[in-house]
Amino acid sequence: MSSHAKQRTCIVCRKTDTKQSFLRVVRTPEGQVELDPTGKKNGRGAYVCGIACFEKAIATKRFDSALRTKLTEDDYGRLKSDVLKTL
Ligand SMILES: [Zn+2]
């Protein structure tokens, strides 16, 4: 257990938790949007509580506003295939 587990908020359902099971998507300083399985990458991050909210966030383009960027189809495709690898 981390001594300073950070509170995370799902950008879709607003559930808060400190769980590692939250999926983090990050916009790196280079402007790349990617899944962050370690939770340690630099950049602006957005959390979803699980795969259901991840899919909703994709469908409603919630990551665009959460990360203050415009995700391309390539970004969405990469995120989806990366999430499948974590299951
Ligand atoms: Zn959620």
PDB file of the backbone (N, CA, C, O) and the ligand in Angstrom, with CONECT records:
HET     ZN  A 101       1
ATOM      1  N   MET A   1       0.823  -1.206   0.000  1.00  0.00           N
ATOM      2  CA  MET A   1       0.000   0.000   0.000  1.00  0.00           C
ATOM      3  C   MET A   1       0.859   1.259   0.000  1.00  0.00           C
ATOM      4  O   MET A   1       1.781   1.397   0.804  1.00  0.00           O
ATOM      5  N   SER A   2       0.552   2.148  -0.889  1.00  0.00           N
ATOM      6  CA  SER A   2       1.258   3.422  -0.922  1.00  0.00           C
ATOM      7  C   SER A   2       0.830   4.255   0.279  1.00  0.00           C
ATOM      8  O   SER A   2      -0.328   4.217   0.697  1.00  0.00           O
ATOM      9  N   SER A   3       1.774   5.003   0.825  1.00  0.00           N
ATOM     10  CA  SER A   3       1.447   5.814   1.990  1.00  0.00           C
ATOM     11  C   SER A   3       0.656   7.053   1.590  1.00  0.00           C
ATOM     12  O   SER A   3      -0.008   7.668   2.425  1.00  0.00           O
ATOM     13  N   HIS A   4       0.728   7.416   0.321  1.00  0.00           N
ATOM     14  CA  HIS A   4      -0.057   8.572  -0.105  1.00  0.00           C
ATOM     15  C   HIS A   4      -0.847   8.215  -1.357  1.00  0.00           C
ATOM     16  O   HIS A   4      -0.648   8.795  -2.424  1.00  0.00           O
ATOM     17  N   ALA A   5      -1.752   7.243  -1.205  1.00  0.00           N
ATOM     18  CA  ALA A   5      -2.594   6.840  -2.327  1.00  0.00           C
ATOM     19  C   ALA A   5      -3.459   8.021  -2.745  1.00  0.00           C
ATOM     20  O   ALA A   5      -4.188   8.597  -1.938  1.00  0.00           O
ATOM     21  N   LYS A   6      -3.363   8.359  -3.998  1.00  0.00           N
ATOM     22  CA  LYS A   6      -4.085   9.538  -4.471  1.00  0.00           C
ATOM     23  C   LYS A   6      -5.528   9.202  -4.787  1.00  0.00           C
ATOM     24  O   LYS A   6      -5.831   8.153  -5.356  1.00  0.00           O
ATOM     25  N   GLN A   7      -6.393  10.094  -4.417  1.00  0.00           N
ATOM     26  CA  GLN A   7      -7.807   9.965  -4.740  1.00  0.00           C
ATOM     27  C   GLN A   7      -8.004  10.188  -6.234  1.00  0.00           C
ATOM     28  O   GLN A   7      -7.493  11.153  -6.802  1.00  0.00           O
ATOM     29  N   ARG A   8      -8.744   9.290  -6.857  1.00  0.00           N
ATOM     30  CA  ARG A   8      -8.999   9.414  -8.284  1.00  0.00           C
ATOM     31  C   ARG A   8     -10.484   9.574  -8.527  1.00  0.00           C
ATOM     32  O   ARG A   8     -11.303   9.018  -7.794  1.00  0.00           O
ATOM     33  N   THR A   9     -10.830  10.323  -9.541  1.00  0.00           N
ATOM     34  CA  THR A   9     -12.239  10.528  -9.878  1.00  0.00           C
ATOM     35  C   THR A   9     -12.487  10.069 -11.307  1.00  0.00           C
ATOM     36  O   THR A   9     -11.815  10.507 -12.241  1.00  0.00           O
ATOM     37  N   CYS A  10     -13.450   9.190 -11.460  1.00  0.00           N
ATOM     38  CA  CYS A  10     -13.826   8.733 -12.792  1.00  0.00           C
ATOM     39  C   CYS A  10     -14.467   9.894 -13.556  1.00  0.00           C
ATOM     40  O   CYS A  10     -15.386  10.540 -13.052  1.00  0.00           O
ATOM     41  N   ILE A  11     -13.981  10.157 -14.767  1.00  0.00           N
ATOM     42  CA  ILE A  11     -14.497  11.298 -15.524  1.00  0.00           C
ATOM     43  C   ILE A  11     -15.882  11.022 -16.084  1.00  0.00           C
ATOM     44  O   ILE A  11     -16.535  11.938 -16.584  1.00  0.00           O
ATOM     45  N   VAL A  12     -16.341   9.786 -16.014  1.00  0.00           N
ATOM     46  CA  VAL A  12     -17.662   9.453 -16.557  1.00  0.00           C
ATOM     47  C   VAL A  12     -18.712   9.432 -15.453  1.00  0.00           C
ATOM     48  O   VAL A  12     -19.695  10.168 -15.526  1.00  0.00           O
ATOM     49  N   CYS A  13     -18.515   8.592 -14.424  1.00  0.00           N
ATOM     50  CA  CYS A  13     -19.555   8.433 -13.395  1.00  0.00           C
ATOM     51  C   CYS A  13     -19.239   9.200 -12.114  1.00  0.00           C
ATOM     52  O   CYS A  13     -20.041   9.203 -11.180  1.00  0.00           O
ATOM     53  N   ARG A  14     -18.063   9.856 -12.064  1.00  0.00           N
ATOM     54  CA  ARG A  14     -17.647  10.696 -10.936  1.00  0.00           C
ATOM     55  C   ARG A  14     -17.369   9.912  -9.660  1.00  0.00           C
ATOM     56  O   ARG A  14     -17.204  10.500  -8.590  1.00  0.00           O
ATOM     57  N   LYS A  15     -17.316   8.589  -9.769  1.00  0.00           N
ATOM     58  CA  LYS A  15     -16.954   7.775  -8.617  1.00  0.00           C
ATOM     59  C   LYS A  15     -15.517   8.114  -8.207  1.00  0.00           C
ATOM     60  O   LYS A  15     -14.650   8.302  -9.061  1.00  0.00           O
ATOM     61  N   THR A  16     -15.275   8.191  -6.904  1.00  0.00           N
ATOM     62  CA  THR A  16     -13.910   8.445  -6.444  1.00  0.00           C
ATOM     63  C   THR A  16     -13.389   7.242  -5.681  1.00  0.00           C
ATOM     64  O   THR A  16     -14.114   6.588  -4.932  1.00  0.00           O
ATOM     65  N   ASP A  17     -12.122   6.974  -5.891  1.00  0.00           N
ATOM     66  CA  ASP A  17     -11.480   5.860  -5.202  1.00  0.00           C
ATOM     67  C   ASP A  17      -9.974   6.013  -5.334  1.00  0.00           C
ATOM     68  O   ASP A  17      -9.480   6.813  -6.129  1.00  0.00           O
ATOM     69  N   THR A  18      -9.256   5.234  -4.543  1.00  0.00           N
ATOM     70  CA  THR A  18      -7.798   5.268  -4.647  1.00  0.00           C
ATOM     71  C   THR A  18      -7.287   4.017  -5.349  1.00  0.00           C
ATOM     72  O   THR A  18      -6.083   3.770  -5.421  1.00  0.00           O
ATOM     73  N   LYS A  19      -8.219   3.245  -5.856  1.00  0.00           N
ATOM     74  CA  LYS A  19      -7.855   1.930  -6.383  1.00  0.00           C
ATOM     75  C   LYS A  19      -6.948   1.992  -7.606  1.00  0.00           C
ATOM     76  O   LYS A  19      -7.068   2.881  -8.448  1.00  0.00           O
ATOM     77  N   GLN A  20      -6.044   1.031  -7.678  1.00  0.00           N
ATOM     78  CA  GLN A  20      -5.162   0.875  -8.834  1.00  0.00           C
ATOM     79  C   GLN A  20      -5.949   0.470 -10.070  1.00  0.00           C
ATOM     80  O   GLN A  20      -5.477   0.615 -11.197  1.00  0.00           O
ATOM     81  N   SER A  21      -7.160  -0.044  -9.844  1.00  0.00           N
ATOM     82  CA  SER A  21      -7.938  -0.548 -10.975  1.00  0.00           C
ATOM     83  C   SER A  21      -8.461   0.572 -11.863  1.00  0.00           C
ATOM     84  O   SER A  21      -8.918   0.317 -12.977  1.00  0.00           O
ATOM     85  N   PHE A  22      -8.398   1.806 -11.382  1.00  0.00           N
ATOM     86  CA  PHE A  22      -8.763   2.920 -12.248  1.00  0.00           C
ATOM     87  C   PHE A  22      -7.793   2.966 -13.422  1.00  0.00           C
ATOM     88  O   PHE A  22      -6.587   2.777 -13.261  1.00  0.00           O
ATOM     89  N   LEU A  23      -8.337   3.219 -14.589  1.00  0.00           N
ATOM     90  CA  LEU A  23      -7.491   3.319 -15.784  1.00  0.00           C
ATOM     91  C   LEU A  23      -7.104   4.779 -15.993  1.00  0.00           C
ATOM     92  O   LEU A  23      -7.953   5.670 -15.974  1.00  0.00           O
ATOM     93  N   ARG A  24      -5.816   5.006 -16.191  1.00  0.00           N
ATOM     94  CA  ARG A  24      -5.357   6.379 -16.411  1.00  0.00           C
ATOM     95  C   ARG A  24      -4.994   6.580 -17.879  1.00  0.00           C
ATOM     96  O   ARG A  24      -4.253   5.799 -18.476  1.00  0.00           O
ATOM     97  N   VAL A  25      -5.534   7.635 -18.426  1.00  0.00           N
ATOM     98  CA  VAL A  25      -5.143   8.053 -19.773  1.00  0.00           C
ATOM     99  C   VAL A  25      -4.417   9.375 -19.609  1.00  0.00           C
ATOM    100  O   VAL A  25      -4.877  10.259 -18.886  1.00  0.00           O
ATOM    101  N   VAL A  26      -3.290   9.509 -20.277  1.00  0.00           N
ATOM    102  CA  VAL A  26      -2.460  10.686 -20.083  1.00  0.00           C
ATOM    103  C   VAL A  26      -2.177  11.383 -21.408  1.00  0.00           C
ATOM    104  O   VAL A  26      -1.998  10.739 -22.441  1.00  0.00           O
ATOM    105  N   ARG A  27      -2.142  12.695 -21.357  1.00  0.00           N
ATOM    106  CA  ARG A  27      -1.627  13.480 -22.487  1.00  0.00           C
ATOM    107  C   ARG A  27      -0.224  13.915 -22.106  1.00  0.00           C
ATOM    108  O   ARG A  27      -0.031  14.727 -21.201  1.00  0.00           O
ATOM    109  N   THR A  28       0.738  13.367 -22.804  1.00  0.00           N
ATOM    110  CA  THR A  28       2.139  13.614 -22.459  1.00  0.00           C
ATOM    111  C   THR A  28       2.517  15.043 -22.823  1.00  0.00           C
ATOM    112  O   THR A  28       1.813  15.706 -23.586  1.00  0.00           O
ATOM    113  N   PRO A  29       3.639  15.513 -22.270  1.00  0.00           N
ATOM    114  CA  PRO A  29       4.113  16.861 -22.635  1.00  0.00           C
ATOM    115  C   PRO A  29       4.337  17.010 -24.142  1.00  0.00           C
ATOM    116  O   PRO A  29       4.334  18.125 -24.663  1.00  0.00           O
ATOM    117  N   GLU A  30       4.531  15.893 -24.837  1.00  0.00           N
ATOM    118  CA  GLU A  30       4.708  15.936 -26.297  1.00  0.00           C
ATOM    119  C   GLU A  30       3.373  15.979 -27.033  1.00  0.00           C
ATOM    120  O   GLU A  30       3.344  16.116 -28.256  1.00  0.00           O
ATOM    121  N   GLY A  31       2.257  15.861 -26.289  1.00  0.00           N
ATOM    122  CA  GLY A  31       0.948  15.940 -26.915  1.00  0.00           C
ATOM    123  C   GLY A  31       0.385  14.602 -27.350  1.00  0.00           C
ATOM    124  O   GLY A  31      -0.670  14.537 -27.981  1.00  0.00           O
ATOM    125  N   GLN A  32       1.097  13.526 -27.008  1.00  0.00           N
ATOM    126  CA  GLN A  32       0.624  12.176 -27.325  1.00  0.00           C
ATOM    127  C   GLN A  32      -0.383  11.744 -26.263  1.00  0.00           C
ATOM    128  O   GLN A  32      -0.158  11.947 -25.070  1.00  0.00           O
ATOM    129  N   VAL A  33      -1.484  11.151 -26.693  1.00  0.00           N
ATOM    130  CA  VAL A  33      -2.472  10.634 -25.744  1.00  0.00           C
ATOM    131  C   VAL A  33      -2.323   9.123 -25.679  1.00  0.00           C
ATOM    132  O   VAL A  33      -2.402   8.439 -26.699  1.00  0.00           O
ATOM    133  N   GLU A  34      -2.111   8.613 -24.489  1.00  0.00           N
ATOM    134  CA  GLU A  34      -1.907   7.174 -24.357  1.00  0.00           C
ATOM    135  C   GLU A  34      -2.397   6.643 -23.015  1.00  0.00           C
ATOM    136  O   GLU A  34      -2.556   7.388 -22.049  1.00  0.00           O
ATOM    137  N   LEU A  35      -2.629   5.341 -22.985  1.00  0.00           N
ATOM    138  CA  LEU A  35      -2.978   4.684 -21.742  1.00  0.00           C
ATOM    139  C   LEU A  35      -1.728   4.623 -20.864  1.00  0.00           C
ATOM    140  O   LEU A  35      -0.616   4.428 -21.355  1.00  0.00           O
ATOM    141  N   ASP A  36      -1.932   4.792 -19.569  1.00  0.00           N
ATOM    142  CA  ASP A  36      -0.802   4.799 -18.646  1.00  0.00           C
ATOM    143  C   ASP A  36      -1.010   3.725 -17.582  1.00  0.00           C
ATOM    144  O   ASP A  36      -1.500   4.017 -16.491  1.00  0.00           O
ATOM    145  N   PRO A  37      -0.637   2.482 -17.896  1.00  0.00           N
ATOM    146  CA  PRO A  37      -0.892   1.380 -16.964  1.00  0.00           C
ATOM    147  C   PRO A  37      -0.135   1.532 -15.642  1.00  0.00           C
ATOM    148  O   PRO A  37      -0.575   1.009 -14.618  1.00  0.00           O
ATOM    149  N   THR A  38       0.980   2.232 -15.652  1.00  0.00           N
ATOM    150  CA  THR A  38       1.762   2.396 -14.426  1.00  0.00           C
ATOM    151  C   THR A  38       1.240   3.549 -13.584  1.00  0.00           C
ATOM    152  O   THR A  38       1.514   3.608 -12.385  1.00  0.00           O
ATOM    153  N   GLY A  39       0.492   4.469 -14.189  1.00  0.00           N
ATOM    154  CA  GLY A  39       0.017   5.644 -13.469  1.00  0.00           C
ATOM    155  C   GLY A  39       1.114   6.636 -13.150  1.00  0.00           C
ATOM    156  O   GLY A  39       0.934   7.521 -12.314  1.00  0.00           O
ATOM    157  N   LYS A  40       2.239   6.496 -13.804  1.00  0.00           N
ATOM    158  CA  LYS A  40       3.399   7.312 -13.431  1.00  0.00           C
ATOM    159  C   LYS A  40       3.893   8.242 -14.523  1.00  0.00           C
ATOM    160  O   LYS A  40       4.861   8.977 -14.328  1.00  0.00           O
ATOM    161  N   LYS A  41       3.234   8.212 -15.663  1.00  0.00           N
ATOM    162  CA  LYS A  41       3.718   9.058 -16.754  1.00  0.00           C
ATOM    163  C   LYS A  41       3.434  10.526 -16.477  1.00  0.00           C
ATOM    164  O   LYS A  41       2.433  10.879 -15.854  1.00  0.00           O
ATOM    165  N   ASN A  42       4.333  11.367 -16.952  1.00  0.00           N
ATOM    166  CA  ASN A  42       4.137  12.810 -16.834  1.00  0.00           C
ATOM    167  C   ASN A  42       3.049  13.266 -17.787  1.00  0.00           C
ATOM    168  O   ASN A  42       2.861  12.695 -18.862  1.00  0.00           O
ATOM    169  N   GLY A  43       2.351  14.283 -17.384  1.00  0.00           N
ATOM    170  CA  GLY A  43       1.360  14.867 -18.272  1.00  0.00           C
ATOM    171  C   GLY A  43       0.027  14.997 -17.582  1.00  0.00           C
ATOM    172  O   GLY A  43      -0.131  14.634 -16.417  1.00  0.00           O
ATOM    173  N   ARG A  44      -0.938  15.526 -18.326  1.00  0.00           N
ATOM    174  CA  ARG A  44      -2.272  15.701 -17.789  1.00  0.00           C
ATOM    175  C   ARG A  44      -3.007  14.374 -17.870  1.00  0.00           C
ATOM    176  O   ARG A  44      -3.096  13.790 -18.950  1.00  0.00           O
ATOM    177  N   GLY A  45      -3.534  13.886 -16.763  1.00  0.00           N
ATOM    178  CA  GLY A  45      -4.168  12.583 -16.736  1.00  0.00           C
ATOM    179  C   GLY A  45      -5.662  12.657 -16.518  1.00  0.00           C
ATOM    180  O   GLY A  45      -6.176  13.620 -15.949  1.00  0.00           O
ATOM    181  N   ALA A  46      -6.352  11.628 -16.978  1.00  0.00           N
ATOM    182  CA  ALA A  46      -7.783  11.486 -16.728  1.00  0.00           C
ATOM    183  C   ALA A  46      -8.034  10.035 -16.345  1.00  0.00           C
ATOM    184  O   ALA A  46      -7.447   9.125 -16.930  1.00  0.00           O
ATOM    185  N   TYR A  47      -8.907   9.814 -15.361  1.00  0.00           N
ATOM    186  CA  TYR A  47      -9.168   8.468 -14.879  1.00  0.00           C
ATOM    187  C   TYR A  47     -10.569   8.009 -15.232  1.00  0.00           C
ATOM    188  O   TYR A  47     -11.518   8.793 -15.235  1.00  0.00           O
ATOM    189  N   VAL A  48     -10.680   6.728 -15.528  1.00  0.00           N
ATOM    190  CA  VAL A  48     -11.992   6.083 -15.573  1.00  0.00           C
ATOM    191  C   VAL A  48     -11.925   4.873 -14.645  1.00  0.00           C
ATOM    192  O   VAL A  48     -10.863   4.283 -14.447  1.00  0.00           O
ATOM    193  N   CYS A  49     -13.092   4.510 -14.075  1.00  0.00           N
ATOM    194  CA  CYS A  49     -13.079   3.516 -12.999  1.00  0.00           C
ATOM    195  C   CYS A  49     -12.998   2.092 -13.529  1.00  0.00           C
ATOM    196  O   CYS A  49     -12.708   1.167 -12.770  1.00  0.00           O
ATOM    197  N   GLY A  50     -13.249   1.901 -14.815  1.00  0.00           N
ATOM    198  CA  GLY A  50     -13.196   0.545 -15.349  1.00  0.00           C
ATOM    199  C   GLY A  50     -13.522   0.549 -16.817  1.00  0.00           C
ATOM    200  O   GLY A  50     -13.680   1.598 -17.442  1.00  0.00           O
ATOM    201  N   ILE A  51     -13.621  -0.652 -17.357  1.00  0.00           N
ATOM    202  CA  ILE A  51     -13.781  -0.783 -18.805  1.00  0.00           C
ATOM    203  C   ILE A  51     -15.111  -0.204 -19.282  1.00  0.00           C
ATOM    204  O   ILE A  51     -15.179   0.364 -20.372  1.00  0.00           O
ATOM    205  N   ALA A  52     -16.174  -0.341 -18.478  1.00  0.00           N
ATOM    206  CA  ALA A  52     -17.482   0.178 -18.903  1.00  0.00           C
ATOM    207  C   ALA A  52     -17.430   1.695 -19.065  1.00  0.00           C
ATOM    208  O   ALA A  52     -17.916   2.242 -20.055  1.00  0.00           O
ATOM    209  N   CYS A  53     -16.839   2.359 -18.090  1.00  0.00           N
ATOM    210  CA  CYS A  53     -16.744   3.820 -18.176  1.00  0.00           C
ATOM    211  C   CYS A  53     -15.717   4.236 -19.222  1.00  0.00           C
ATOM    212  O   CYS A  53     -15.847   5.297 -19.831  1.00  0.00           O
ATOM    213  N   PHE A  54     -14.707   3.414 -19.431  1.00  0.00           N
ATOM    214  CA  PHE A  54     -13.757   3.698 -20.506  1.00  0.00           C
ATOM    215  C   PHE A  54     -14.480   3.752 -21.849  1.00  0.00           C
ATOM    216  O   PHE A  54     -14.281   4.668 -22.648  1.00  0.00           O
ATOM    217  N   GLU A  55     -15.331   2.736 -22.078  1.00  0.00           N
ATOM    218  CA  GLU A  55     -16.054   2.684 -23.354  1.00  0.00           C
ATOM    219  C   GLU A  55     -17.008   3.863 -23.486  1.00  0.00           C
ATOM    220  O   GLU A  55     -17.178   4.416 -24.573  1.00  0.00           O
ATOM    221  N   LYS A  56     -17.628   4.242 -22.375  1.00  0.00           N
ATOM    222  CA  LYS A  56     -18.525   5.398 -22.415  1.00  0.00           C
ATOM    223  C   LYS A  56     -17.743   6.681 -22.700  1.00  0.00           C
ATOM    224  O   LYS A  56     -18.192   7.547 -23.450  1.00  0.00           O
ATOM    225  N   ALA A  57     -16.579   6.778 -22.091  1.00  0.00           N
ATOM    226  CA  ALA A  57     -15.753   7.968 -22.304  1.00  0.00           C
ATOM    227  C   ALA A  57     -15.334   8.078 -23.764  1.00  0.00           C
ATOM    228  O   ALA A  57     -15.274   9.176 -24.317  1.00  0.00           O
ATOM    229  N   ILE A  58     -15.046   6.945 -24.381  1.00  0.00           N
ATOM    230  CA  ILE A  58     -14.692   6.939 -25.803  1.00  0.00           C
ATOM    231  C   ILE A  58     -15.911   7.350 -26.643  1.00  0.00           C
ATOM    232  O   ILE A  58     -15.816   8.193 -27.535  1.00  0.00           O
ATOM    233  N   ALA A  59     -17.051   6.731 -26.334  1.00  0.00           N
ATOM    234  CA  ALA A  59     -18.260   6.964 -27.129  1.00  0.00           C
ATOM    235  C   ALA A  59     -18.708   8.416 -27.054  1.00  0.00           C
ATOM    236  O   ALA A  59     -19.232   8.958 -28.026  1.00  0.00           O
ATOM    237  N   THR A  60     -18.503   9.042 -25.910  1.00  0.00           N
ATOM    238  CA  THR A  60     -18.971  10.417 -25.724  1.00  0.00           C
ATOM    239  C   THR A  60     -17.835  11.425 -25.857  1.00  0.00           C
ATOM    240  O   THR A  60     -18.018  12.615 -25.602  1.00  0.00           O
ATOM    241  N   LYS A  61     -16.656  10.937 -26.261  1.00  0.00           N
ATOM    242  CA  LYS A  61     -15.470  11.784 -26.422  1.00  0.00           C
ATOM    243  C   LYS A  61     -15.143  12.579 -25.159  1.00  0.00           C
ATOM    244  O   LYS A  61     -14.735  13.738 -25.219  1.00  0.00           O
ATOM    245  N   ARG A  62     -15.333  11.923 -24.016  1.00  0.00           N
ATOM    246  CA  ARG A  62     -15.095  12.594 -22.745  1.00  0.00           C
ATOM    247  C   ARG A  62     -13.609  12.903 -22.513  1.00  0.00           C
ATOM    248  O   ARG A  62     -13.266  13.844 -21.797  1.00  0.00           O
ATOM    249  N   PHE A  63     -12.755  12.114 -23.115  1.00  0.00           N
ATOM    250  CA  PHE A  63     -11.321  12.348 -22.917  1.00  0.00           C
ATOM    251  C   PHE A  63     -10.877  13.676 -23.535  1.00  0.00           C
ATOM    252  O   PHE A  63      -9.930  14.303 -23.062  1.00  0.00           O
ATOM    253  N   ASP A  64     -11.571  14.098 -24.599  1.00  0.00           N
ATOM    254  CA  ASP A  64     -11.188  15.351 -25.247  1.00  0.00           C
ATOM    255  C   ASP A  64     -11.223  16.512 -24.259  1.00  0.00           C
ATOM    256  O   ASP A  64     -10.267  17.279 -24.145  1.00  0.00           O
ATOM    257  N   SER A  65     -12.354  16.626 -23.542  1.00  0.00           N
ATOM    258  CA  SER A  65     -12.470  17.744 -22.617  1.00  0.00           C
ATOM    259  C   SER A  65     -11.628  17.513 -21.364  1.00  0.00           C
ATOM    260  O   SER A  65     -11.054  18.453 -20.813  1.00  0.00           O
ATOM    261  N   ALA A  66     -11.558  16.264 -20.919  1.00  0.00           N
ATOM    262  CA  ALA A  66     -10.785  15.972 -19.704  1.00  0.00           C
ATOM    263  C   ALA A  66      -9.299  16.259 -19.915  1.00  0.00           C
ATOM    264  O   ALA A  66      -8.610  16.726 -19.008  1.00  0.00           O
ATOM    265  N   LEU A  67      -8.826  15.976 -21.108  1.00  0.00           N
ATOM    266  CA  LEU A  67      -7.399  16.156 -21.399  1.00  0.00           C
ATOM    267  C   LEU A  67      -7.128  17.453 -22.150  1.00  0.00           C
ATOM    268  O   LEU A  67      -5.983  17.762 -22.482  1.00  0.00           O
ATOM    269  N   ARG A  68      -8.184  18.203 -22.412  1.00  0.00           N
ATOM    270  CA  ARG A  68      -8.091  19.485 -23.107  1.00  0.00           C
ATOM    271  C   ARG A  68      -7.298  19.362 -24.407  1.00  0.00           C
ATOM    272  O   ARG A  68      -6.365  20.118 -24.677  1.00  0.00           O
ATOM    273  N   THR A  69      -7.710  18.382 -25.190  1.00  0.00           N
ATOM    274  CA  THR A  69      -7.097  18.204 -26.492  1.00  0.00           C
ATOM    275  C   THR A  69      -8.128  17.579 -27.408  1.00  0.00           C
ATOM    276  O   THR A  69      -9.251  17.294 -26.992  1.00  0.00           O
ATOM    277  N   LYS A  70      -7.747  17.367 -28.652  1.00  0.00           N
ATOM    278  CA  LYS A  70      -8.651  16.740 -29.602  1.00  0.00           C
ATOM    279  C   LYS A  70      -8.037  15.399 -29.979  1.00  0.00           C
ATOM    280  O   LYS A  70      -6.997  15.346 -30.636  1.00  0.00           O
ATOM    281  N   LEU A  71      -8.687  14.316 -29.559  1.00  0.00           N
ATOM    282  CA  LEU A  71      -8.158  12.998 -29.873  1.00  0.00           C
ATOM    283  C   LEU A  71      -8.498  12.618 -31.310  1.00  0.00           C
ATOM    284  O   LEU A  71      -9.611  12.851 -31.781  1.00  0.00           O
ATOM    285  N   THR A  72      -7.535  12.039 -31.987  1.00  0.00           N
ATOM    286  CA  THR A  72      -7.753  11.582 -33.361  1.00  0.00           C
ATOM    287  C   THR A  72      -8.310  10.162 -33.347  1.00  0.00           C
ATOM    288  O   THR A  72      -8.325   9.497 -32.312  1.00  0.00           O
ATOM    289  N   GLU A  73      -8.763   9.715 -34.504  1.00  0.00           N
ATOM    290  CA  GLU A  73      -9.208   8.317 -34.617  1.00  0.00           C
ATOM    291  C   GLU A  73      -8.068   7.363 -34.246  1.00  0.00           C
ATOM    292  O   GLU A  73      -8.297   6.325 -33.624  1.00  0.00           O
ATOM    293  N   ASP A  74      -6.850   7.719 -34.630  1.00  0.00           N
ATOM    294  CA  ASP A  74      -5.683   6.905 -34.269  1.00  0.00           C
ATOM    295  C   ASP A  74      -5.527   6.806 -32.759  1.00  0.00           C
ATOM    296  O   ASP A  74      -5.258   5.733 -32.219  1.00  0.00           O
ATOM    297  N   ASP A  75      -5.700   7.951 -32.075  1.00  0.00           N
ATOM    298  CA  ASP A  75      -5.604   7.953 -30.615  1.00  0.00           C
ATOM    299  C   ASP A  75      -6.631   6.994 -30.014  1.00  0.00           C
ATOM    300  O   ASP A  75      -6.314   6.181 -29.146  1.00  0.00           O
ATOM    301  N   TYR A  76      -7.875   7.111 -30.502  1.00  0.00           N
ATOM    302  CA  TYR A  76      -8.925   6.246 -29.973  1.00  0.00           C
ATOM    303  C   TYR A  76      -8.625   4.772 -30.246  1.00  0.00           C
ATOM    304  O   TYR A  76      -8.815   3.920 -29.379  1.00  0.00           O
ATOM    305  N   GLY A  77      -8.162   4.485 -31.445  1.00  0.00           N
ATOM    306  CA  GLY A  77      -7.838   3.110 -31.788  1.00  0.00           C
ATOM    307  C   GLY A  77      -6.727   2.551 -30.908  1.00  0.00           C
ATOM    308  O   GLY A  77      -6.792   1.406 -30.460  1.00  0.00           O
ATOM    309  N   ARG A  78      -5.704   3.372 -30.667  1.00  0.00           N
ATOM    310  CA  ARG A  78      -4.582   2.923 -29.844  1.00  0.00           C
ATOM    311  C   ARG A  78      -5.021   2.708 -28.395  1.00  0.00           C
ATOM    312  O   ARG A  78      -4.643   1.721 -27.764  1.00  0.00           O
ATOM    313  N   LEU A  79      -5.822   3.641 -27.876  1.00  0.00           N
ATOM    314  CA  LEU A  79      -6.313   3.495 -26.504  1.00  0.00           C
ATOM    315  C   LEU A  79      -7.111   2.211 -26.347  1.00  0.00           C
ATOM    316  O   LEU A  79      -6.940   1.471 -25.379  1.00  0.00           O
ATOM    317  N   LYS A  80      -7.989   1.959 -27.319  1.00  0.00           N
ATOM    318  CA  LYS A  80      -8.836   0.767 -27.214  1.00  0.00           C
ATOM    319  C   LYS A  80      -7.999  -0.506 -27.240  1.00  0.00           C
ATOM    320  O   LYS A  80      -8.241  -1.420 -26.453  1.00  0.00           O
ATOM    321  N   SER A  81      -7.015  -0.576 -28.137  1.00  0.00           N
ATOM    322  CA  SER A  81      -6.228  -1.813 -28.204  1.00  0.00           C
ATOM    323  C   SER A  81      -5.326  -1.938 -26.974  1.00  0.00           C
ATOM    324  O   SER A  81      -5.062  -3.049 -26.514  1.00  0.00           O
ATOM    325  N   ASP A  82      -4.851  -0.804 -26.435  1.00  0.00           N
ATOM    326  CA  ASP A  82      -4.024  -0.874 -25.226  1.00  0.00           C
ATOM    327  C   ASP A  82      -4.835  -1.322 -24.020  1.00  0.00           C
ATOM    328  O   ASP A  82      -4.341  -2.063 -23.169  1.00  0.00           O
ATOM    329  N   VAL A  83      -6.087  -0.866 -23.951  1.00  0.00           N
ATOM    330  CA  VAL A  83      -6.940  -1.285 -22.833  1.00  0.00           C
ATOM    331  C   VAL A  83      -7.202  -2.784 -22.892  1.00  0.00           C
ATOM    332  O   VAL A  83      -7.204  -3.467 -21.869  1.00  0.00           O
ATOM    333  N   LEU A  84      -7.420  -3.281 -24.096  1.00  0.00           N
ATOM    334  CA  LEU A  84      -7.673  -4.735 -24.229  1.00  0.00           C
ATOM    335  C   LEU A  84      -6.478  -5.537 -23.720  1.00  0.00           C
ATOM    336  O   LEU A  84      -6.650  -6.628 -23.177  1.00  0.00           O
ATOM    337  N   LYS A  85      -5.275  -5.007 -23.891  1.00  0.00           N
ATOM    338  CA  LYS A  85      -4.077  -5.710 -23.426  1.00  0.00           C
ATOM    339  C   LYS A  85      -4.012  -5.771 -21.896  1.00  0.00           C
ATOM    340  O   LYS A  85      -3.367  -6.657 -21.334  1.00  0.00           O
ATOM    341  N   THR A  86      -4.682  -4.831 -21.226  1.00  0.00           N
ATOM    342  CA  THR A  86      -4.623  -4.801 -19.762  1.00  0.00           C
ATOM    343  C   THR A  86      -5.643  -5.724 -19.134  1.00  0.00           C
ATOM    344  O   THR A  86      -5.574  -5.982 -17.932  1.00  0.00           O
ATOM    345  N   LEU A  87      -6.593  -6.232 -19.912  1.00  0.00           N
ATOM    346  CA  LEU A  87      -7.668  -7.064 -19.342  1.00  0.00           C
ATOM    347  C   LEU A  87      -7.191  -8.483 -19.072  1.00  0.00           C
ATOM    348  O   LEU A  87      -7.964  -9.314 -18.595  1.00  0.00           O
TER     349      LEU A  87
HETATM  350 ZN    ZN A 101     -16.861   5.301 -13.803  1.00  0.00          ZN2+
END
